[in-house]
Amino acid sequence: MIKEGNKINGVKIYDYIYEITEGVLKALEKKYNIQITDKEFTKKLRDNFDLADYNEDPMDWGTYEKKIKNMKSIDNPVFDGGIYAEKLNKIIREFLANRKTGCYDDKTGDSSFKIIVKNKNGGRV
């Protein structure tokens, strides 16, 4: 993820949803050993967190890190709750399902999904 001021991946993130947006991206990056720089995905997360907050969706916001860490399948929900929880789960599921076609390509410079390869000492290759 690329952070610059109040922007993540070039998308302005509102103060009241910055922490949750950043947290989900960080947790997904850690779980799948990737770097997410996809602007459209980030915008979809931001917009749906904003709508969930505005509409007071009865979403369980506090367990997303644990749920992402324990995901056995991309079909496992990250959020429980109302309609926006389901929309967020769908956005995350679709992004992860399409990640193989969005891998980083050195030739074209497509960095919407960058796979981080680590050597045995933990450093990047």
PyMOL commands that set and color helices and strands:
alter all, ss='L'
color gray80, all
select helices_A, chain A and resi 15-32+39-54+64-69+83-97+99-102
alter helices_A, ss='H'
color red, helices_A
select strands_A, chain A and resi 3-4+7-8+11-12+34-36+113-115
alter strands_A, ss='S'
color yellow, strands_A
deselect
rebuild
show_as cartoon
